[in-house]
Amino acid sequence: MAPIIITGELYDVSKTMGDLLVAELIIRTLSFIIGLVVISKAFEKYSK
């Protein structure tokens, strides 16, 4: 179900594996950046 949501296509290993890897990389990078932003905001809030 997750591959369909991420790539918008039915799951076919040979065809969508590259798209899935790209989508996973983008999601991991975005979650990492969001995590850093949340941590920095928390530090700013508690350092005041």
PDB file of N, H, CA, C and O in Angstrom:
ATOM      1  N   MET A   1       0.820  -1.203   0.000  1.00  0.00           N
ATOM      2  CA  MET A   1       0.000   0.000   0.000  1.00  0.00           C
ATOM      3  C   MET A   1       0.858   1.258   0.000  1.00  0.00           C
ATOM      4  O   MET A   1       0.545   2.223  -0.697  1.00  0.00           O
ATOM      5  N   ALA A   2       1.939   1.254   0.778  1.00  0.00           N
ATOM      6  H   ALA A   2       2.194   0.470   1.344  1.00  0.00           H
ATOM      7  CA  ALA A   2       2.796   2.446   0.852  1.00  0.00           C
ATOM      8  C   ALA A   2       3.412   2.824  -0.498  1.00  0.00           C
ATOM      9  O   ALA A   2       3.442   4.009  -0.829  1.00  0.00           O
ATOM     10  N   PRO A   3       3.905   1.865  -1.289  1.00  0.00           N
ATOM     11  CA  PRO A   3       4.460   2.260  -2.599  1.00  0.00           C
ATOM     12  C   PRO A   3       3.434   2.938  -3.494  1.00  0.00           C
ATOM     13  O   PRO A   3       3.777   3.842  -4.255  1.00  0.00           O
ATOM     14  N   ILE A   4       2.169   2.509  -3.410  1.00  0.00           N
ATOM     15  H   ILE A   4       1.890   1.775  -2.791  1.00  0.00           H
ATOM     16  CA  ILE A   4       1.131   3.133  -4.229  1.00  0.00           C
ATOM     17  C   ILE A   4       0.933   4.576  -3.790  1.00  0.00           C
ATOM     18  O   ILE A   4       0.783   5.469  -4.624  1.00  0.00           O
ATOM     19  N   ILE A   5       0.934   4.803  -2.480  1.00  0.00           N
ATOM     20  H   ILE A   5       1.056   4.078  -1.803  1.00  0.00           H
ATOM     21  CA  ILE A   5       0.744   6.163  -1.970  1.00  0.00           C
ATOM     22  C   ILE A   5       1.920   7.046  -2.366  1.00  0.00           C
ATOM     23  O   ILE A   5       1.728   8.188  -2.786  1.00  0.00           O
ATOM     24  N   ILE A   6       3.142   6.521  -2.233  1.00  0.00           N
ATOM     25  H   ILE A   6       3.298   5.594  -1.892  1.00  0.00           H
ATOM     26  CA  ILE A   6       4.327   7.350  -2.476  1.00  0.00           C
ATOM     27  C   ILE A   6       4.494   7.648  -3.963  1.00  0.00           C
ATOM     28  O   ILE A   6       4.705   8.801  -4.339  1.00  0.00           O
ATOM     29  N   THR A   7       4.402   6.627  -4.812  1.00  0.00           N
ATOM     30  H   THR A   7       4.230   5.690  -4.506  1.00  0.00           H
ATOM     31  CA  THR A   7       4.701   6.826  -6.230  1.00  0.00           C
ATOM     32  C   THR A   7       3.462   7.013  -7.081  1.00  0.00           C
ATOM     33  O   THR A   7       3.562   7.460  -8.224  1.00  0.00           O
ATOM     34  N   GLY A   8       2.286   6.679  -6.545  1.00  0.00           N
ATOM     35  H   GLY A   8       2.205   6.317  -5.616  1.00  0.00           H
ATOM     36  CA  GLY A   8       1.061   6.806  -7.317  1.00  0.00           C
ATOM     37  C   GLY A   8       0.895   5.725  -8.365  1.00  0.00           C
ATOM     38  O   GLY A   8       0.085   5.875  -9.279  1.00  0.00           O
ATOM     39  N   GLU A   9       1.648   4.633  -8.252  1.00  0.00           N
ATOM     40  H   GLU A   9       2.307   4.511  -7.510  1.00  0.00           H
ATOM     41  CA  GLU A   9       1.552   3.547  -9.226  1.00  0.00           C
ATOM     42  C   GLU A   9       1.421   2.219  -8.492  1.00  0.00           C
ATOM     43  O   GLU A   9       1.748   2.108  -7.311  1.00  0.00           O
ATOM     44  N   LEU A  10       0.942   1.222  -9.211  1.00  0.00           N
ATOM     45  H   LEU A  10       0.677   1.311 -10.172  1.00  0.00           H
ATOM     46  CA  LEU A  10       0.889  -0.114  -8.638  1.00  0.00           C
ATOM     47  C   LEU A  10       2.309  -0.630  -8.406  1.00  0.00           C
ATOM     48  O   LEU A  10       3.255  -0.219  -9.078  1.00  0.00           O
ATOM     49  N   TYR A  11       2.433  -1.526  -7.452  1.00  0.00           N
ATOM     50  H   TYR A  11       1.665  -1.860  -6.905  1.00  0.00           H
ATOM     51  CA  TYR A  11       3.752  -1.996  -7.059  1.00  0.00           C
ATOM     52  C   TYR A  11       4.294  -3.009  -8.061  1.00  0.00           C
ATOM     53  O   TYR A  11       3.789  -4.127  -8.165  1.00  0.00           O
ATOM     54  N   ASP A  12       5.322  -2.607  -8.794  1.00  0.00           N
ATOM     55  H   ASP A  12       5.732  -1.699  -8.710  1.00  0.00           H
ATOM     56  CA  ASP A  12       6.020  -3.504  -9.715  1.00  0.00           C
ATOM     57  C   ASP A  12       7.506  -3.325  -9.440  1.00  0.00           C
ATOM     58  O   ASP A  12       8.070  -2.269  -9.724  1.00  0.00           O
ATOM     59  N   VAL A  13       8.140  -4.354  -8.887  1.00  0.00           N
ATOM     60  H   VAL A  13       7.682  -5.212  -8.657  1.00  0.00           H
ATOM     61  CA  VAL A  13       9.504  -4.211  -8.374  1.00  0.00           C
ATOM     62  C   VAL A  13      10.460  -3.723  -9.451  1.00  0.00           C
ATOM     63  O   VAL A  13      11.250  -2.810  -9.210  1.00  0.00           O
ATOM     64  N   SER A  14      10.398  -4.317 -10.631  1.00  0.00           N
ATOM     65  H   SER A  14       9.756  -5.058 -10.827  1.00  0.00           H
ATOM     66  CA  SER A  14      11.374  -3.984 -11.667  1.00  0.00           C
ATOM     67  C   SER A  14      11.200  -2.561 -12.176  1.00  0.00           C
ATOM     68  O   SER A  14      12.180  -1.923 -12.560  1.00  0.00           O
ATOM     69  N   LYS A  15       9.969  -2.049 -12.188  1.00  0.00           N
ATOM     70  H   LYS A  15       9.172  -2.567 -11.876  1.00  0.00           H
ATOM     71  CA  LYS A  15       9.714  -0.735 -12.781  1.00  0.00           C
ATOM     72  C   LYS A  15       9.827   0.395 -11.762  1.00  0.00           C
ATOM     73  O   LYS A  15      10.397   1.443 -12.063  1.00  0.00           O
ATOM     74  N   THR A  16       9.286   0.191 -10.556  1.00  0.00           N
ATOM     75  H   THR A  16       8.822  -0.660 -10.311  1.00  0.00           H
ATOM     76  CA  THR A  16       9.174   1.307  -9.614  1.00  0.00           C
ATOM     77  C   THR A  16      10.259   1.313  -8.553  1.00  0.00           C
ATOM     78  O   THR A  16      10.230   2.164  -7.664  1.00  0.00           O
ATOM     79  N   MET A  17      11.214   0.395  -8.611  1.00  0.00           N
ATOM     80  H   MET A  17      11.238  -0.296  -9.333  1.00  0.00           H
ATOM     81  CA  MET A  17      12.216   0.352  -7.545  1.00  0.00           C
ATOM     82  C   MET A  17      13.026   1.639  -7.508  1.00  0.00           C
ATOM     83  O   MET A  17      13.296   2.160  -6.426  1.00  0.00           O
ATOM     84  N   GLY A  18      13.418   2.161  -8.666  1.00  0.00           N
ATOM     85  H   GLY A  18      13.199   1.737  -9.545  1.00  0.00           H
ATOM     86  CA  GLY A  18      14.168   3.409  -8.692  1.00  0.00           C
ATOM     87  C   GLY A  18      13.355   4.566  -8.153  1.00  0.00           C
ATOM     88  O   GLY A  18      13.862   5.375  -7.377  1.00  0.00           O
ATOM     89  N   ASP A  19      12.080   4.653  -8.561  1.00  0.00           N
ATOM     90  H   ASP A  19      11.668   3.995  -9.191  1.00  0.00           H
ATOM     91  CA  ASP A  19      11.214   5.711  -8.056  1.00  0.00           C
ATOM     92  C   ASP A  19      11.033   5.588  -6.551  1.00  0.00           C
ATOM     93  O   ASP A  19      11.014   6.589  -5.834  1.00  0.00           O
ATOM     94  N   LEU A  20      10.902   4.350  -6.075  1.00  0.00           N
ATOM     95  H   LEU A  20      10.918   3.537  -6.657  1.00  0.00           H
ATOM     96  CA  LEU A  20      10.734   4.154  -4.636  1.00  0.00           C
ATOM     97  C   LEU A  20      11.967   4.611  -3.878  1.00  0.00           C
ATOM     98  O   LEU A  20      11.851   5.248  -2.831  1.00  0.00           O
ATOM     99  N   LEU A  21      13.152   4.292  -4.398  1.00  0.00           N
ATOM    100  H   LEU A  21      13.245   3.775  -5.249  1.00  0.00           H
ATOM    101  CA  LEU A  21      14.373   4.713  -3.718  1.00  0.00           C
ATOM    102  C   LEU A  21      14.475   6.233  -3.686  1.00  0.00           C
ATOM    103  O   LEU A  21      14.873   6.807  -2.672  1.00  0.00           O
ATOM    104  N   VAL A  22      14.120   6.885  -4.787  1.00  0.00           N
ATOM    105  H   VAL A  22      13.797   6.418  -5.610  1.00  0.00           H
ATOM    106  CA  VAL A  22      14.152   8.347  -4.821  1.00  0.00           C
ATOM    107  C   VAL A  22      13.153   8.918  -3.827  1.00  0.00           C
ATOM    108  O   VAL A  22      13.472   9.846  -3.084  1.00  0.00           O
ATOM    109  N   ALA A  23      11.938   8.363  -3.811  1.00  0.00           N
ATOM    110  H   ALA A  23      11.679   7.608  -4.415  1.00  0.00           H
ATOM    111  CA  ALA A  23      10.915   8.848  -2.883  1.00  0.00           C
ATOM    112  C   ALA A  23      11.353   8.633  -1.439  1.00  0.00           C
ATOM    113  O   ALA A  23      11.139   9.499  -0.591  1.00  0.00           O
ATOM    114  N   GLU A  24      11.965   7.483  -1.154  1.00  0.00           N
ATOM    115  H   GLU A  24      12.139   6.779  -1.843  1.00  0.00           H
ATOM    116  CA  GLU A  24      12.424   7.213   0.205  1.00  0.00           C
ATOM    117  C   GLU A  24      13.529   8.188   0.598  1.00  0.00           C
ATOM    118  O   GLU A  24      13.551   8.686   1.724  1.00  0.00           O
ATOM    119  N   LEU A  25      14.450   8.462  -0.332  1.00  0.00           N
ATOM    120  H   LEU A  25      14.432   8.057  -1.246  1.00  0.00           H
ATOM    121  CA  LEU A  25      15.524   9.409  -0.046  1.00  0.00           C
ATOM    122  C   LEU A  25      14.961  10.793   0.253  1.00  0.00           C
ATOM    123  O   LEU A  25      15.398  11.455   1.195  1.00  0.00           O
ATOM    124  N   ILE A  26      13.985  11.232  -0.554  1.00  0.00           N
ATOM    125  H   ILE A  26      13.631  10.694  -1.319  1.00  0.00           H
ATOM    126  CA  ILE A  26      13.385  12.547  -0.339  1.00  0.00           C
ATOM    127  C   ILE A  26      12.694  12.600   1.018  1.00  0.00           C
ATOM    128  O   ILE A  26      12.844  13.575   1.753  1.00  0.00           O
ATOM    129  N   ILE A  27      11.937  11.552   1.354  1.00  0.00           N
ATOM    130  H   ILE A  27      11.816  10.760   0.756  1.00  0.00           H
ATOM    131  CA  ILE A  27      11.208  11.547   2.622  1.00  0.00           C
ATOM    132  C   ILE A  27      12.180  11.519   3.798  1.00  0.00           C
ATOM    133  O   ILE A  27      11.976  12.226   4.785  1.00  0.00           O
ATOM    134  N   ARG A  28      13.234  10.709   3.703  1.00  0.00           N
ATOM    135  H   ARG A  28      13.399  10.134   2.901  1.00  0.00           H
ATOM    136  CA  ARG A  28      14.220  10.669   4.790  1.00  0.00           C
ATOM    137  C   ARG A  28      14.907  12.022   4.964  1.00  0.00           C
ATOM    138  O   ARG A  28      15.103  12.479   6.089  1.00  0.00           O
ATOM    139  N   THR A  29      15.275  12.667   3.845  1.00  0.00           N
ATOM    140  H   THR A  29      15.116  12.295   2.931  1.00  0.00           H
ATOM    141  CA  THR A  29      15.929  13.971   3.922  1.00  0.00           C
ATOM    142  C   THR A  29      15.001  15.006   4.533  1.00  0.00           C
ATOM    143  O   THR A  29      15.411  15.786   5.393  1.00  0.00           O
ATOM    144  N   LEU A  30      13.743  15.012   4.089  1.00  0.00           N
ATOM    145  H   LEU A  30      13.410  14.378   3.391  1.00  0.00           H
ATOM    146  CA  LEU A  30      12.782  15.971   4.634  1.00  0.00           C
ATOM    147  C   LEU A  30      12.566  15.744   6.124  1.00  0.00           C
ATOM    148  O   LEU A  30      12.507  16.709   6.887  1.00  0.00           O
ATOM    149  N   SER A  31      12.446  14.495   6.554  1.00  0.00           N
ATOM    150  H   SER A  31      12.494  13.711   5.935  1.00  0.00           H
ATOM    151  CA  SER A  31      12.222  14.225   7.969  1.00  0.00           C
ATOM    152  C   SER A  31      13.446  14.620   8.790  1.00  0.00           C
ATOM    153  O   SER A  31      13.306  15.092   9.918  1.00  0.00           O
ATOM    154  N   PHE A  32      14.645  14.431   8.237  1.00  0.00           N
ATOM    155  H   PHE A  32      14.759  14.047   7.320  1.00  0.00           H
ATOM    156  CA  PHE A  32      15.866  14.844   8.931  1.00  0.00           C
ATOM    157  C   PHE A  32      15.902  16.358   9.107  1.00  0.00           C
ATOM    158  O   PHE A  32      16.217  16.854  10.189  1.00  0.00           O
ATOM    159  N   ILE A  33      15.577  17.094   8.037  1.00  0.00           N
ATOM    160  H   ILE A  33      15.322  16.691   7.158  1.00  0.00           H
ATOM    161  CA  ILE A  33      15.581  18.556   8.101  1.00  0.00           C
ATOM    162  C   ILE A  33      14.526  19.045   9.084  1.00  0.00           C
ATOM    163  O   ILE A  33      14.787  19.945   9.882  1.00  0.00           O
ATOM    164  N   ILE A  34      13.325  18.450   9.027  1.00  0.00           N
ATOM    165  H   ILE A  34      13.113  17.719   8.379  1.00  0.00           H
ATOM    166  CA  ILE A  34      12.261  18.861   9.950  1.00  0.00           C
ATOM    167  C   ILE A  34      12.682  18.579  11.387  1.00  0.00           C
ATOM    168  O   ILE A  34      12.418  19.386  12.278  1.00  0.00           O
ATOM    169  N   GLY A  35      13.331  17.449  11.621  1.00  0.00           N
ATOM    170  H   GLY A  35      13.546  16.794  10.897  1.00  0.00           H
ATOM    171  CA  GLY A  35      13.814  17.133  12.962  1.00  0.00           C
ATOM    172  C   GLY A  35      14.821  18.152  13.458  1.00  0.00           C
ATOM    173  O   GLY A  35      14.761  18.574  14.613  1.00  0.00           O
ATOM    174  N   LEU A  36      15.754  18.556  12.592  1.00  0.00           N
ATOM    175  H   LEU A  36      15.803  18.213  11.654  1.00  0.00           H
ATOM    176  CA  LEU A  36      16.729  19.572  12.986  1.00  0.00           C
ATOM    177  C   LEU A  36      16.052  20.895  13.305  1.00  0.00           C
ATOM    178  O   LEU A  36      16.422  21.564  14.271  1.00  0.00           O
ATOM    179  N   VAL A  37      15.060  21.281  12.501  1.00  0.00           N
ATOM    180  H   VAL A  37      14.760  20.738  11.717  1.00  0.00           H
ATOM    181  CA  VAL A  37      14.345  22.536  12.748  1.00  0.00           C
ATOM    182  C   VAL A  37      13.627  22.477  14.087  1.00  0.00           C
ATOM    183  O   VAL A  37      13.675  23.437  14.856  1.00  0.00           O
ATOM    184  N   VAL A  38      12.963  21.362  14.375  1.00  0.00           N
ATOM    185  H   VAL A  38      12.924  20.583  13.750  1.00  0.00           H
ATOM    186  CA  VAL A  38      12.242  21.227  15.640  1.00  0.00           C
ATOM    187  C   VAL A  38      13.207  21.306  16.815  1.00  0.00           C
ATOM    188  O   VAL A  38      12.920  21.967  17.813  1.00  0.00           O
ATOM    189  N   ILE A  39      14.354  20.632  16.700  1.00  0.00           N
ATOM    190  H   ILE A  39      14.587  20.094  15.890  1.00  0.00           H
ATOM    191  CA  ILE A  39      15.332  20.659  17.788  1.00  0.00           C
ATOM    192  C   ILE A  39      15.877  22.067  17.986  1.00  0.00           C
ATOM    193  O   ILE A  39      16.019  22.518  19.123  1.00  0.00           O
ATOM    194  N   SER A  40      16.186  22.769  16.895  1.00  0.00           N
ATOM    195  H   SER A  40      16.071  22.403  15.971  1.00  0.00           H
ATOM    196  CA  SER A  40      16.720  24.127  17.031  1.00  0.00           C
ATOM    197  C   SER A  40      15.679  25.062  17.628  1.00  0.00           C
ATOM    198  O   SER A  40      16.020  25.923  18.439  1.00  0.00           O
ATOM    199  N   LYS A  41      14.414  24.910  17.243  1.00  0.00           N
ATOM    200  H   LYS A  41      14.137  24.211  16.584  1.00  0.00           H
ATOM    201  CA  LYS A  41      13.354  25.737  17.828  1.00  0.00           C
ATOM    202  C   LYS A  41      13.229  25.461  19.323  1.00  0.00           C
ATOM    203  O   LYS A  41      13.026  26.385  20.110  1.00  0.00           O
ATOM    204  N   ALA A  42      13.349  24.194  19.717  1.00  0.00           N
ATOM    205  H   ALA A  42      13.514  23.443  19.077  1.00  0.00           H
ATOM    206  CA  ALA A  42      13.264  23.849  21.132  1.00  0.00           C
ATOM    207  C   ALA A  42      14.427  24.467  21.896  1.00  0.00           C
ATOM    208  O   ALA A  42      14.234  24.981  22.998  1.00  0.00           O
ATOM    209  N   PHE A  43      15.639  24.426  21.326  1.00  0.00           N
ATOM    210  H   PHE A  43      15.795  24.009  20.431  1.00  0.00           H
ATOM    211  CA  PHE A  43      16.781  25.051  21.983  1.00  0.00           C
ATOM    212  C   PHE A  43      16.570  26.548  22.134  1.00  0.00           C
ATOM    213  O   PHE A  43      16.873  27.113  23.184  1.00  0.00           O
ATOM    214  N   GLU A  44      16.051  27.199  21.091  1.00  0.00           N
ATOM    215  H   GLU A  44      15.805  26.740  20.238  1.00  0.00           H
ATOM    216  CA  GLU A  44      15.797  28.636  21.175  1.00  0.00           C
ATOM    217  C   GLU A  44      14.782  28.942  22.269  1.00  0.00           C
ATOM    218  O   GLU A  44      14.939  29.908  23.016  1.00  0.00           O
ATOM    219  N   LYS A  45      13.745  28.121  22.364  1.00  0.00           N
ATOM    220  H   LYS A  45      13.618  27.336  21.757  1.00  0.00           H
ATOM    221  CA  LYS A  45      12.686  28.373  23.341  1.00  0.00           C
ATOM    222  C   LYS A  45      13.208  28.196  24.763  1.00  0.00           C
ATOM    223  O   LYS A  45      12.899  29.006  25.637  1.00  0.00           O
ATOM    224  N   TYR A  46      13.997  27.143  25.008  1.00  0.00           N
ATOM    225  H   TYR A  46      14.247  26.485  24.298  1.00  0.00           H
ATOM    226  CA  TYR A  46      14.441  26.861  26.367  1.00  0.00           C
ATOM    227  C   TYR A  46      15.674  27.662  26.764  1.00  0.00           C
ATOM    228  O   TYR A  46      16.003  27.728  27.948  1.00  0.00           O
ATOM    229  N   SER A  47      16.358  28.269  25.808  1.00  0.00           N
ATOM    230  H   SER A  47      16.090  28.215  24.847  1.00  0.00           H
ATOM    231  CA  SER A  47      17.542  29.048  26.163  1.00  0.00           C
ATOM    232  C   SER A  47      17.182  30.461  26.601  1.00  0.00           C
ATOM    233  O   SER A  47      18.022  31.173  27.152  1.00  0.00           O
ATOM    234  N   LYS A  48      15.945  30.870  26.360  1.00  0.00           N
ATOM    235  H   LYS A  48      15.263  30.292  25.912  1.00  0.00           H
ATOM    236  CA  LYS A  48      15.536  32.226  26.763  1.00  0.00           C
ATOM    237  C   LYS A  48      15.299  32.303  28.258  1.00  0.00           C
ATOM    238  O   LYS A  48      14.950  33.365  28.773  1.00  0.00           O
TER     239      LYS A  48
END
